[in-house]
Amino acid sequence: MTAKPLSVKKKNDHNFITVECLLVFDKDEDKEKVLNLMRKFSSMVRFAYKRLLEKMERKELKKLLSQKYEINTRYSDDAVFLAQQTLDSCIERGQNPKKLIFGSRELFEKLKKRHLTGKRREKLRQKWEERRYGILYSRGDKSKEGNLNLRLVNLDNQWYLRINLGNGEYVWAKVVRSAKRERDRWISFVWDLTQAEKTGNWFAYAVRLKLRNGKIYAQISKEEKFPEITITRENGVIGIDINAYPFHLALAYASRDGNLEKYERISLSGLLDGSADKREYLSWQIAHQVVEIAKREGKAIVVENLEKIPKGRRGDGMPKLRQKLHKWIYKGLLEKIEIVGKREGVQVIKVNPAYTSVIGKLKYAPIYRIDKDVASAYVIARRGLGFKESLPKNYRKLLEDKEFLSYSSARVEDRIAKLKKEIEEEKNEYKRNKLKSVLRRLKRELKLLLKFLIGSGKSESATQQTVNRKMERVRGPTQAGQKSWQVLSVALAFSCLESFRDFSPLKRVILLGDWVRVASRLVPPPGQGTAALNRCSFV
């Protein structure tokens, strides 16, 4: 066996339409045969997963599965495919692949604790077993009339699924699915299938059988063909930012030359309540609403290209925030906006999310008198248009001002000292954990400020650029200036701001560079009262 490193394969940029239907069998023995095949296939996936962890080659594994389970090579290849998908997903999420439990770890842990009895426990056990043992999958092949092992066939105007048992024997199941609405995708899928049957011009469709509440369902997927993009960024863009407090979408409309035209908000409070199915439905509704706005305005959509969002951990002292973040389907909503946009011919642009909120709140929130959420959406929009953000002239001067950096550092130190006392006096463990989390963050910020203060005369070349209100288009890679924005964010927050949502005091700093007057309006400087503001030499 040749060793192969564990890595995530690059995903294809394709979208698939999936429809679900119920399978009805004429004979109970036919259903039992299919259930046995599903149990066998589920076992094949688990076996293949373990062999992949041992770095076994795919060709060798496929051959081994066919011999061990006495099944055709297509099923073996599909089992390896699902196992590889599962492994890639674990690695992408940062989860230890060796600790994966097929059928859901959450359900397994509940069953292991034995805190449920009677019908509730039996229902939970059935759900876990159906997830673990009730899977059958076959990838599509247009050269094999769409799918060789699990094929849809029309007999006397009734659709059936012909199921290959893997040994040359077939079982037929009636497909039961009624269109729920006029634009139900099942209608278009059956139409495409009927045309393929007439013309012989087949398309590939994948079929996955799932066991749920004792019934077998078929999920049928085919690749979706998107129309040509007709709405592009030539007429401007709409930048989108999702925010937790309050839970909403911020939309910033930017013209082609990067100027802010208007903005609005869409509430997402409905996504915090109800079942997962309800939240999924509402997410699709919101995605359609956003795309309809883009079509009406004739603008492209710009979103952040986020991979993972930290959702907190138990015992961090922030249960309400953690609960909200666990229901926060940020990535899923952005993916839905992208899919609906492609279907409607609207260009959806993904940009680097780094420091969009920091730049927005420091640079644009004070000038335009907008909140930090809209300002962040505006930065996202400008990135989608290809603009880069340089530091305003007076912000660059602050980074070279040792008195400003010293004063900000002292304010952080003062807050750290007070926080330590609060931690000592706090008796509640969870509240103490929250304070400790804040303390760790403050120490990191203080370290950042002091490090920058020591080398303040050697700042990056990106901070030496002049301000250009019209902003030049990006011609090459973005220059490194993120550290400067980070330092400014910490320093200004402690020296000039009273509220984390009100950034209007920074307008005087941006236009006049007068941070002393802004700082004096807050509280006396730490340690020495208002007189220290003029001296302010803590180095």
C-alpha positions as MATLAB code, in Angstrom:
seq = 'MTAKPLSVKKKNDHNFITVECLLVFDKDEDKEKVLNLMRKFSSMVRFAYKRLLEKMERKELKKLLSQKYEINTRYSDDAVFLAQQTLDSCIERGQNPKKLIFGSRELFEKLKKRHLTGKRREKLRQKWEERRYGILYSRGDKSKEGNLNLRLVNLDNQWYLRINLGNGEYVWAKVVRSAKRERDRWISFVWDLTQAEKTGNWFAYAVRLKLRNGKIYAQISKEEKFPEITITRENGVIGIDINAYPFHLALAYASRDGNLEKYERISLSGLLDGSADKREYLSWQIAHQVVEIAKREGKAIVVENLEKIPKGRRGDGMPKLRQKLHKWIYKGLLEKIEIVGKREGVQVIKVNPAYTSVIGKLKYAPIYRIDKDVASAYVIARRGLGFKESLPKNYRKLLEDKEFLSYSSARVEDRIAKLKKEIEEEKNEYKRNKLKSVLRRLKRELKLLLKFLIGSGKSESATQQTVNRKMERVRGPTQAGQKSWQVLSVALAFSCLESFRDFSPLKRVILLGDWVRVASRLVPPPGQGTAALNRCSFV';
ca = [
       0.000    0.000    0.000;
       1.231    3.485   -0.864;
       0.814    6.011    1.932;
      -1.351    8.998    1.107;
      -1.616   12.077    3.384;
      -4.965   13.088    4.841;
      -6.095   16.200    3.025;
      -9.231   17.903    1.839;
      -9.899   17.612   -1.876;
     -10.890   20.766   -3.703;
     -14.643   20.885   -4.166;
     -16.143   21.418   -7.607;
     -18.000   24.678   -8.049;
     -21.259   22.935   -8.969;
     -24.748   23.146   -7.552;
     -27.217   20.280   -7.461;
     -31.003   20.225   -7.333;
     -32.318   17.564   -4.949;
     -35.874   16.256   -4.786;
     -37.179   13.683   -2.332;
     -39.838   11.016   -2.833;
     -41.267    8.063   -0.911;
     -40.693    4.498   -2.121;
     -43.575    2.039   -1.902;
     -42.990   -1.690   -2.369;
     -45.619   -4.174   -3.573;
     -44.146   -6.967   -1.426;
     -42.751   -6.802    2.089;
     -39.995   -9.200    1.080;
     -38.809   -6.740   -1.588;
     -38.585   -4.007    1.021;
     -36.658   -6.338    3.334;
     -34.171   -7.091    0.559;
     -33.566   -3.384    0.072;
     -33.176   -2.853    3.836;
     -30.561   -5.635    3.920;
     -28.746   -3.945    1.021;
     -28.811   -0.614    2.867;
     -27.348   -2.239    5.997;
     -24.643   -3.864    3.883;
     -23.810   -0.611    2.087;
     -23.678    1.335    5.398;
     -21.230   -1.254    6.706;
     -19.160   -0.839    3.522;
     -18.926    2.922    4.095;
     -17.733    2.465    7.684;
     -15.231   -0.217    6.615;
     -13.938    2.021    3.786;
     -13.627    4.961    6.186;
     -11.361    2.996    8.510;
      -9.210    1.787    5.609;
      -8.863    5.373    4.335;
      -7.624    6.385    7.784;
      -4.990    3.687    7.308;
      -4.137    5.394    3.979;
      -5.201    2.498    1.783;
      -5.313    3.197   -1.964;
      -8.780    3.712   -3.473;
      -8.396    1.097   -6.257;
      -7.234   -1.535   -3.832;
     -10.006   -0.655   -1.382;
     -12.692   -0.887   -4.080;
     -11.517   -4.354   -5.038;
     -11.426   -5.446   -1.383;
     -14.987   -4.214   -0.763;
     -16.382   -6.112   -3.763;
     -14.746   -9.332   -2.576;
     -15.623   -8.934    1.100;
     -19.281   -7.965    0.606;
     -19.906   -9.830   -2.683;
     -21.300   -6.781   -4.430;
     -20.714   -5.042   -7.770;
     -17.803   -2.634   -8.137;
     -20.030    0.421   -8.693;
     -21.529    0.102   -5.221;
     -18.017   -0.433   -3.846;
     -16.749    2.693   -5.569;
     -19.706    4.717   -4.277;
     -19.080    3.467   -0.712;
     -15.466    4.646   -0.962;
     -16.698    7.959   -2.375;
     -19.018    8.559    0.623;
     -16.292    7.517    3.069;
     -13.848    9.970    1.469;
     -16.474   12.735    1.593;
     -17.000   12.072    5.307;
     -13.265   12.109    5.962;
     -12.774   15.356    4.034;
     -15.636   16.952    5.943;
     -14.064   15.998    9.296;
     -10.701   17.474    8.331;
     -12.329   20.659    7.001;
     -14.227   21.165   10.277;
     -11.078   20.580   12.311;
     -12.576   17.443   13.873;
     -10.468   14.404   14.759;
     -11.423   11.842   12.047;
     -10.631    8.931   14.373;
     -13.325   10.045   16.811;
     -16.153   10.140   14.267;
     -19.283    8.177   15.166;
     -21.519    7.160   12.263;
     -25.167    7.835   13.019;
     -24.510   11.057   15.015;
     -22.322   11.413   18.077;
     -24.990   13.543   19.751;
     -27.571   10.741   19.557;
     -24.978    8.165   20.616;
     -24.024   10.165   23.723;
     -27.683   10.530   24.697;
     -28.224    6.780   24.374;
     -25.055    6.017   26.331;
     -26.155    8.115   29.307;
     -29.417    6.138   29.607;
     -31.277    9.188   30.896;
     -34.313    8.270   28.781;
     -36.576    5.249   29.205;
     -39.532    3.631   27.501;
     -40.902    4.988   24.228;
     -38.684    8.087   24.208;
     -35.527    6.008   24.440;
     -36.808    3.545   21.823;
     -37.569    6.404   19.438;
     -34.074    7.835   19.957;
     -32.470    4.434   19.408;
     -34.469    3.919   16.193;
     -33.392    7.341   14.907;
     -29.717    6.586   15.577;
     -29.871    3.124   13.988;
     -31.643    4.485   10.897;
     -28.904    7.072   10.448;
     -26.166    4.520   11.012;
     -27.502    1.557    9.031;
     -30.064    3.025    6.625;
     -28.051    4.411    3.698;
     -27.663    3.414    0.050;
     -26.060    5.637   -2.571;
     -25.356    5.494   -6.291;
     -23.706    8.190   -8.366;
     -25.141    9.080  -11.759;
     -23.750    8.182  -15.173;
     -25.228    9.667  -18.359;
     -23.832    6.762  -20.393;
     -25.922    4.341  -18.265;
     -29.306    6.037  -18.768;
     -28.724    8.360  -15.836;
     -27.892    5.792  -13.169;
     -26.984    2.117  -13.395;
     -27.701    0.804   -9.896;
     -30.641    3.030   -8.903;
     -32.524    3.947  -12.077;
     -35.831    5.754  -12.551;
     -38.088    4.027  -15.091;
     -41.493    5.084  -16.427;
     -43.972    2.190  -16.724;
     -47.510    3.049  -17.852;
     -47.176    6.692  -16.732;
     -45.977    5.655  -13.289;
     -42.403    6.219  -12.174;
     -40.555    3.366  -10.510;
     -37.099    3.075   -9.029;
     -35.271    0.007  -10.235;
     -32.928   -1.059   -7.447;
     -29.957   -3.270   -8.252;
     -29.319   -5.537   -5.254;
     -25.682   -5.823   -6.277;
     -25.846   -9.477   -7.333;
     -27.720   -9.181  -10.628;
     -31.157   -9.222   -8.977;
     -33.514   -6.213   -9.161;
     -36.312   -4.876   -6.981;
     -38.879   -2.343   -8.170;
     -40.353    0.370   -5.954;
     -43.140    2.813   -6.840;
     -42.104    6.476   -6.615;
     -44.652    8.539   -4.672;
     -44.286   12.290   -4.913;
     -46.905   14.954   -5.629;
     -46.016   18.504   -6.698;
     -46.577   20.865   -3.767;
     -46.643   24.055   -5.815;
     -46.556   25.248   -9.390;
     -42.783   25.825   -9.412;
     -41.991   22.569   -7.600;
     -38.655   21.279   -8.896;
     -40.070   17.762   -9.096;
     -42.136   18.898  -12.114;
     -39.108   20.166  -14.043;
     -37.061   17.112  -13.031;
     -39.732   14.671  -14.331;
     -40.017   16.738  -17.521;
     -36.252   16.520  -18.110;
     -36.365   12.789  -17.414;
     -39.252   12.270  -19.846;
     -37.442   14.191  -22.587;
     -34.275   12.180  -21.986;
     -36.275    8.965  -22.334;
     -37.727   10.129  -25.664;
     -34.502   11.478  -27.175;
     -31.951    9.145  -25.592;
     -29.972   12.207  -24.502;
     -29.577   11.222  -20.840;
     -28.207   13.227  -17.962;
     -26.548   11.892  -14.811;
     -28.497   11.898  -11.555;
     -27.403   10.574   -8.172;
     -29.779    8.666   -5.901;
     -29.462    8.296   -2.136;
     -31.840    6.042   -0.193;
     -32.514    6.929    3.429;
     -34.478    5.154    6.135;
     -36.669    7.452    8.223;
     -39.397    6.372   10.659;
     -39.452    2.921    9.121;
     -40.029    4.248    5.583;
     -37.551    4.378    2.714;
     -37.111    7.695    0.922;
     -35.153    8.440   -2.246;
     -33.256   11.709   -2.611;
     -32.512   12.330   -6.288;
     -29.945   14.955   -7.292;
     -28.939   16.394  -10.653;
     -26.557   19.168  -11.543;
     -28.266   22.499  -12.005;
     -27.666   24.557  -15.144;
     -27.486   28.271  -14.465;
     -28.443   31.031  -16.928;
     -25.908   33.559  -18.177;
     -24.989   36.303  -15.692;
     -26.768   39.488  -16.804;
     -26.504   41.674  -13.680;
     -22.851   42.457  -12.913;
     -20.910   45.009  -10.865;
     -20.779   47.406  -13.826;
     -23.754   49.229  -12.316;
     -22.467   49.014   -8.743;
     -22.866   46.441   -5.988;
     -24.698   45.657   -2.755;
     -22.410   44.686    0.119;
     -23.927   42.332    2.696;
     -22.871   41.829    6.302;
     -24.608   39.607    8.882;
     -24.593   40.744   12.499;
     -25.511   39.102   15.790;
     -26.529   42.186   17.854;
     -29.166   42.911   16.727;
     -29.546   39.843   14.516;
     -29.915   41.312   11.024;
     -28.509   41.752    7.531;
     -26.898   45.109    6.740;
     -27.049   46.062    3.054;
     -24.868   48.882    1.700;
     -25.436   50.105   -1.866;
     -22.284   51.336   -3.608;
     -22.012   52.964   -7.014;
     -19.530   51.830   -9.630;
     -16.991   54.418   -8.416;
     -17.251   53.160   -4.820;
     -19.459   55.866   -3.288;
     -22.133   54.986   -0.737;
     -25.610   55.535   -2.225;
     -27.935   54.209    0.476;
     -28.336   51.388    2.964;
     -30.993   49.260    4.629;
     -31.405   46.380    7.072;
     -33.265   43.058    6.987;
     -34.204   41.508   10.326;
     -33.165   37.894   10.923;
     -34.911   37.466   14.266;
     -37.142   34.752   12.808;
     -34.093   32.519   12.377;
     -33.590   32.301   16.140;
     -36.873   30.543   16.861;
     -38.628   27.438   15.632;
     -37.379   24.152   14.239;
     -34.421   23.606   11.938;
     -36.833   23.097    9.016;
     -38.510   26.438    9.728;
     -35.155   28.235    9.897;
     -34.119   26.582    6.634;
     -37.320   27.743    4.937;
     -36.923   31.304    6.236;
     -33.294   31.349    5.072;
     -34.393   30.577    1.513;
     -37.024   33.322    1.749;
     -34.422   35.865    2.868;
     -32.040   34.753    0.091;
     -34.785   35.334   -2.491;
     -35.570   38.724   -0.931;
     -31.924   39.821   -1.219;
     -31.639   38.670   -4.845;
     -34.918   40.406   -5.757;
     -33.474   43.646   -4.338;
     -30.323   43.160   -6.430;
     -32.418   42.586   -9.575;
     -34.514   45.672   -8.870;
     -31.397   47.828   -8.349;
     -29.473   46.198  -11.185;
     -26.469   45.591   -8.913;
     -24.232   42.608   -8.163;
     -24.059   41.122   -4.662;
     -20.878   41.037   -2.565;
     -20.508   38.739    0.457;
     -17.674   37.638    2.724;
     -15.912   34.373    1.964;
     -16.079   32.922    5.471;
     -14.980   29.370    6.230;
     -15.616   28.990    9.951;
     -17.228   31.065   12.692;
     -16.289   30.459   16.364;
     -19.427   29.649   18.355;
     -18.043   29.719   21.890;
     -17.598   26.894   24.352;
     -19.427   25.638   27.402;
     -18.460   27.426   30.605;
     -17.315   30.641   28.913;
     -19.897   32.668   30.858;
     -21.806   33.740   27.739;
     -24.655   31.191   27.351;
     -27.083   33.537   25.550;
     -24.526   34.522   22.930;
     -23.462   30.896   22.501;
     -27.069   29.799   22.019;
     -27.599   32.489   19.397;
     -24.380   31.623   17.548;
     -25.284   27.915   17.427;
     -28.495   28.873   15.637;
     -26.630   31.365   13.459;
     -26.600   29.821    9.983;
     -24.295   32.496    8.551;
     -22.499   30.371    5.989;
     -25.675   28.553    4.990;
     -27.513   31.824    4.346;
     -24.669   33.211    2.222;
     -24.575   29.970    0.221;
     -28.315   30.256   -0.423;
     -27.900   33.855   -1.581;
     -25.167   32.675   -3.960;
     -27.323   29.842   -5.346;
     -30.419   32.007   -5.853;
     -28.237   34.699   -7.418;
     -26.848   32.231   -9.958;
     -30.356   31.010  -10.771;
     -31.520   34.571  -11.406;
     -28.454   35.676  -13.392;
     -27.089   37.960  -10.653;
     -23.342   38.068  -10.107;
     -22.337   37.096   -6.554;
     -18.800   38.131   -5.571;
     -16.936   36.701   -2.579;
     -14.274   38.808   -0.872;
     -11.689   38.393    1.863;
     -13.423   39.131    5.202;
     -10.261   40.312    6.998;
     -10.795   43.533    9.013;
     -13.955   44.623    7.162;
     -15.667   45.523   10.450;
     -12.585   47.261   11.872;
     -12.052   49.383    8.761;
     -15.746   50.149    8.491;
     -16.207   51.374   12.059;
     -12.985   53.439   12.137;
     -13.033   54.955    8.662;
     -16.617   55.197    7.401;
     -18.920   55.058   10.441;
     -17.732   58.479   11.786;
     -17.792   60.245    8.397;
     -21.153   58.982    7.095;
     -22.786   58.777   10.555;
     -23.748   55.150   10.016;
     -23.497   52.265   12.452;
     -20.601   49.825   12.336;
     -22.698   47.081   10.700;
     -23.610   49.204    7.681;
     -20.032   50.506    7.554;
     -18.746   46.924    7.437;
     -21.170   46.117    4.604;
     -19.877   49.221    2.777;
     -16.263   48.001    3.044;
     -17.377   44.609    1.713;
     -19.077   46.345   -1.224;
     -15.943   48.367   -2.030;
     -13.793   45.226   -1.952;
     -16.181   43.629   -4.411;
     -15.607   46.582   -6.731;
     -11.846   46.108   -6.459;
     -10.960   49.038   -4.169;
      -8.386   48.926   -1.391;
      -8.528   50.869    1.850;
      -5.593   53.031    2.930;
      -5.270   54.742    6.290;
      -6.475   58.363    6.521;
      -3.666   60.894    6.956;
      -4.428   61.720   10.593;
      -4.711   58.046   11.521;
      -1.215   57.498   10.142;
       0.021   60.348   12.321;
      -1.517   58.692   15.388;
       0.477   55.540   14.725;
       3.637   57.652   14.874;
       2.484   59.535   17.988;
       4.140   57.936   21.037;
       2.065   60.020   23.445;
      -1.172   58.695   21.913;
       0.045   55.095   21.988;
       1.341   55.490   25.549;
      -1.919   57.002   26.742;
      -3.952   54.200   25.116;
      -1.661   51.569   26.649;
      -2.110   53.115   30.081;
      -5.879   53.055   29.678;
      -5.719   49.341   28.847;
      -3.483   48.683   31.861;
      -5.929   50.549   34.076;
      -8.810   48.433   32.776;
      -6.800   45.245   33.341;
      -6.118   46.218   36.956;
      -9.820   46.861   37.609;
     -10.784   43.610   35.898;
      -8.424   41.595   38.098;
     -10.138   42.995   41.191;
     -13.546   42.130   39.741;
     -12.404   38.561   39.122;
     -11.179   38.215   42.700;
     -14.491   39.473   44.089;
     -16.743   37.499   41.736;
     -18.121   34.307   43.312;
     -20.115   32.989   40.348;
     -17.914   30.589   38.365;
     -19.504   31.317   34.983;
     -19.399   35.088   35.408;
     -15.778   34.733   36.510;
     -15.011   32.738   33.355;
     -16.511   35.526   31.259;
     -14.344   38.101   33.018;
     -11.260   35.920   32.553;
     -12.015   35.699   28.842;
     -12.171   39.507   28.663;
      -8.927   39.722   30.657;
      -7.091   37.436   28.227;
      -8.285   39.568   25.316;
      -7.148   42.777   27.021;
      -3.708   41.312   27.701;
      -3.356   40.424   24.035;
      -4.397   43.942   23.052;
      -1.966   45.497   25.515;
       0.844   43.350   24.170;
      -0.023   44.467   20.643;
       0.031   48.149   21.635;
       3.311   47.927   23.531;
       4.977   46.028   20.718;
       3.846   48.623   18.195;
       4.864   51.448   20.538;
       8.424   50.143   20.773;
       8.717   49.930   16.982;
       6.500   52.917   16.148;
       9.228   54.508   14.097;
       9.395   51.459   11.847;
       5.825   51.127   10.666;
       4.883   49.306    7.460;
       5.074   50.956    4.077;
       1.312   50.521    3.670;
       0.759   53.057    6.426;
       2.796   55.669    4.590;
       0.404   55.905    1.640;
      -1.535   59.130    1.087;
      -5.284   59.277    1.291;
      -7.157   59.132   -1.986;
     -10.847   59.827   -1.568;
     -11.771   58.354   -4.952;
      -9.666   55.260   -4.253;
      -7.574   53.624   -6.979;
      -8.539   50.207   -8.279;
      -6.453   47.294   -7.013;
      -3.867   46.355   -9.658;
      -1.979   43.777   -7.653;
      -2.083   41.937   -4.322;
      -3.364   43.861   -1.293;
      -0.495   45.464    0.667;
       0.019   44.542    4.301;
      -1.624   47.136    6.519;
      -3.898   44.985    8.635;
      -1.748   45.301   11.743;
      -2.047   49.091   11.627;
      -5.847   48.868   11.546;
      -5.768   46.424   14.459;
      -3.579   48.711   16.577;
      -5.796   51.704   15.797;
      -8.917   49.759   16.720;
      -7.568   48.986   20.201;
      -5.986   52.393   20.816;
      -8.989   54.460   19.738;
     -11.450   52.245   21.610;
      -9.721   52.946   24.933;
      -8.718   56.563   24.356;
     -11.542   58.175   22.410;
     -14.692   56.044   22.502;
     -17.318   55.730   25.193;
     -19.686   53.308   23.398;
     -18.703   50.418   21.177;
     -21.514   51.358   18.739;
     -21.056   55.164   18.636;
     -18.057   56.125   16.502;
     -19.053   59.753   15.839;
     -16.277   61.111   18.166;
     -13.715   59.797   15.687;
     -14.820   62.296   13.035;
     -12.793   65.032   14.751;
      -9.795   62.703   14.917;
     -10.021   61.810   11.201;
     -10.490   65.387    9.970;
      -8.381   67.371   12.470;
      -6.215   64.775   14.197;
      -7.328   66.182   17.573;
      -7.434   63.045   19.720;
      -6.548   64.952   22.938;
      -9.783   66.956   22.959;
     -11.866   63.868   22.169;
     -10.150   61.866   24.912;
     -10.568   64.634   27.493;
     -14.352   64.469   27.113;
     -14.471   60.914   28.392;
     -12.847   60.198   31.760;
      -9.671   61.462   33.434;
      -6.534   59.653   32.289;
      -5.541   56.719   34.471;
      -3.467   57.424   37.561;
      -2.975   61.206   37.507;
      -6.235   62.956   36.619;
      -6.803   65.430   33.782;
      -3.384   67.054   34.096;
      -1.762   63.866   32.911;
      -3.454   64.204   29.537;
      -1.050   66.985   28.589;
       2.041   65.223   29.910;
       1.055   61.680   28.876;
       4.593   60.264   28.856;
       4.289   56.693   30.048;
       7.146   55.186   28.036;
];
